[in-house]
């Protein structure tokens, strides 16, 4: 458990229990959504020194970290519904969603479902625009996937995976390395999903929601190459690039990420975005 940010729980009528952590240095609600094979504590370095004032909340998605999971394979609609329940339970009006990797897909799905509930979205190294490249595809077999996840979560494999994602494990403290590894090992739903999630016409639907958007992306992201992202987005939303960063820029390039986030946040908070577009 993160001693700096104690785990908190929300229990819903459908039996789902969601775990989250929170730090507040302001009033604007900002909800951070982790990626595949991760959990809330991946944002620990960000929460130690939040880039902008706000009520910062990071949750474990259903099937990840310390949250519960549904009996059957989750759908994108399940994730969006759970996130909306979190917003209701914590009285988060018009939050800004920050989605990292798969968390960007969840943020986008939530925005599509209820654009009236969301202030805007910042996509960080986000999935959804296109399928990941150079990613380990899951097998149809849950136990095989679970075994593979545990093996690759061990120290030697874990360090290699961090390097592949653009993070130098030797520059991280032991606690941060453990957080990355724990998120990977506790990814129950990643073992069960069978295939990567897809949202048809994700880009078009996100744009059509009419809320302010921004993207932050590393130029060396092996899962979602920057060149292809630029082609897909085609200038339709502001894109902040971090030179030399891989898939987890808030670990590999914290200073550059902080600056990019502050600028992206300012874009979403600009007066022209004060109402539903």
DANORDA-V235334 format. One record per residue. N is the residue number from 1. RES is the residue in one small letter. SS is DSSP state (hx for helix, st for strand, lp for the rest). PSI is psi in whole degrees, 0 to 359 (* if undefined). OMEGA is omega as a letter, one per 40 degrees, with the letter a starting at -180 (* if undefined). Layout:
# DANORDA-V235334
N:RES:SS:PSI:OMEGA
N:RES:SS:PSI:OMEGA
This chain:
# DANORDA-V235334
1:x:lp:142:i
2:x:lp:115:a
3:x:lp:335:i
4:x:lp:326:a
5:x:lp:88:a
6:x:lp:147:i
7:x:lp:136:i
8:x:st:157:a
9:x:st:147:i
10:x:st:131:i
11:x:st:131:a
12:x:lp:163:a
13:x:lp:338:i
14:x:lp:5:i
15:x:lp:351:a
16:x:lp:137:i
17:x:st:123:a
18:x:st:133:i
19:x:st:143:a
20:x:st:168:i
21:x:st:160:a
22:x:st:144:i
23:x:st:137:a
24:x:st:123:i
25:x:lp:23:a
26:x:lp:189:a
27:x:lp:337:a
28:x:lp:123:i
29:x:st:128:i
30:x:st:115:a
31:x:st:121:a
32:x:st:128:a
33:x:st:119:a
34:x:lp:170:a
35:x:lp:188:i
36:x:lp:138:a
37:x:lp:35:a
38:x:lp:183:i
39:x:lp:183:a
40:x:hx:324:a
41:x:hx:353:i
42:x:hx:337:a
43:x:hx:10:a
44:x:hx:312:a
45:x:hx:327:i
46:x:hx:317:a
47:x:hx:335:i
48:x:hx:330:i
49:x:lp:77:a
50:x:lp:138:a
51:x:lp:337:i
52:x:lp:155:i
53:x:lp:142:i
54:x:lp:175:i
55:x:st:95:a
56:x:st:126:a
57:x:st:133:i
58:x:st:131:a
59:x:st:159:i
60:x:lp:120:i
61:x:lp:157:i
62:x:lp:132:i
63:x:lp:6:a
64:x:lp:153:i
65:x:lp:233:a
66:x:lp:4:i
67:x:lp:164:i
68:x:lp:183:i
69:x:lp:155:i
70:x:lp:161:a
71:x:lp:326:a
72:x:lp:169:i
73:x:lp:132:a
74:x:lp:153:i
75:x:lp:166:i
76:x:hx:327:i
77:x:hx:324:i
78:x:hx:314:a
79:x:hx:316:a
80:x:hx:318:a
81:x:hx:319:i
82:x:hx:319:i
83:x:hx:319:i
84:x:hx:325:i
85:x:hx:322:i
86:x:hx:315:i
87:x:hx:318:i
88:x:hx:314:a
89:x:hx:326:a
90:x:lp:7:i
91:x:lp:48:a
92:x:lp:100:a
93:x:lp:128:i
94:x:lp:57:i
95:x:st:159:i
96:x:st:127:i
97:x:st:135:i
98:x:st:109:a
99:x:st:121:i
100:x:st:128:i
101:x:lp:239:i
102:x:hx:330:i
103:x:hx:332:i
104:x:hx:323:i
105:x:hx:317:i
106:x:hx:317:i
107:x:hx:317:i
108:x:hx:317:i
109:x:hx:320:i
110:x:hx:318:i
111:x:hx:317:i
112:x:hx:321:a
113:x:hx:316:a
114:x:lp:72:a
115:x:hx:337:i
116:x:hx:342:a
117:x:hx:349:a
118:x:st:133:i
119:x:st:318:a
120:x:st:175:a
121:x:st:136:i
122:x:st:117:a
123:x:st:119:a
124:x:st:115:a
125:x:lp:46:a
126:x:lp:145:i
127:x:lp:177:i
128:x:lp:320:a
129:x:lp:323:i
130:x:lp:166:a
131:x:lp:148:a
132:x:lp:148:i
133:x:lp:151:i
134:x:lp:29:i
135:x:lp:149:i
136:x:lp:114:a
137:x:lp:138:i
138:x:lp:154:i
139:x:lp:171:i
140:x:lp:358:a
141:x:lp:117:a
142:x:hx:310:a
143:x:hx:323:i
144:x:hx:317:i
145:x:hx:319:i
146:x:hx:318:i
147:x:hx:317:i
148:x:hx:322:i
149:x:hx:317:a
150:x:hx:320:i
151:x:hx:313:a
152:x:hx:347:i
153:x:lp:355:i
154:x:lp:164:a
155:x:hx:309:a
156:x:hx:312:i
157:x:hx:322:a
158:x:hx:320:i
159:x:hx:320:i
160:x:hx:322:i
161:x:hx:318:i
162:x:hx:317:i
163:x:hx:318:i
164:x:hx:329:i
165:x:lp:4:i
166:x:lp:15:i
167:x:lp:126:i
168:x:lp:109:a
169:x:hx:335:a
170:x:hx:344:i
171:x:hx:359:i
172:x:lp:149:i
173:x:lp:164:a
174:x:hx:321:a
175:x:hx:319:i
176:x:hx:322:i
177:x:hx:318:i
178:x:hx:323:i
179:x:hx:315:i
180:x:hx:318:a
181:x:hx:319:a
182:x:hx:318:i
183:x:hx:320:i
184:x:hx:315:a
185:x:hx:331:a
186:x:lp:15:a
187:x:lp:73:a
188:x:hx:313:a
189:x:hx:333:i
190:x:hx:327:i
191:x:hx:337:a
192:x:hx:344:a
193:x:lp:331:i
194:x:lp:327:i
195:x:lp:157:i
196:x:lp:143:i
197:x:lp:149:i
198:x:lp:146:i
199:x:lp:107:a
200:x:lp:135:i
201:x:lp:40:a
202:x:hx:309:a
203:x:hx:312:a
204:x:hx:320:a
205:x:hx:322:i
206:x:hx:315:i
207:x:hx:322:a
208:x:hx:346:a
209:x:lp:338:i
210:x:lp:23:i
211:x:lp:155:i
212:x:st:139:a
213:x:st:156:i
214:x:st:155:i
215:x:st:142:i
216:x:st:131:a
217:x:st:141:i
218:x:st:149:a
219:x:lp:351:a
220:x:lp:34:i
221:x:lp:113:a
222:x:lp:336:a
223:x:lp:321:a
224:x:lp:82:a
225:x:lp:139:a
226:x:hx:324:a
227:x:hx:316:i
228:x:hx:321:i
229:x:hx:316:i
230:x:hx:324:i
231:x:hx:317:a
232:x:hx:315:a
233:x:hx:326:i
234:x:lp:40:i
235:x:lp:13:a
236:x:lp:347:i
237:x:lp:154:a
238:x:st:135:a
239:x:st:120:i
240:x:st:121:i
241:x:st:143:i
242:x:st:109:a
243:x:lp:127:i
244:x:lp:355:a
245:x:lp:148:i
246:x:lp:221:a
247:x:lp:344:a
248:x:lp:71:a
249:x:hx:336:a
250:x:hx:350:i
251:x:hx:314:a
252:x:hx:326:a
253:x:lp:65:a
254:x:hx:321:a
255:x:hx:314:i
256:x:hx:321:i
257:x:hx:317:a
258:x:hx:316:i
259:x:hx:315:i
260:x:hx:319:a
261:x:hx:317:i
262:x:hx:320:i
263:x:hx:319:i
264:x:hx:319:i
265:x:hx:317:i
266:x:hx:323:i
267:x:hx:314:a
268:x:hx:328:a
269:x:hx:1:a
270:x:lp:149:a
271:x:hx:326:a
272:x:hx:348:i
273:x:hx:21:a
274:x:lp:344:a
275:x:lp:174:i
276:x:lp:131:a
277:x:lp:*:*
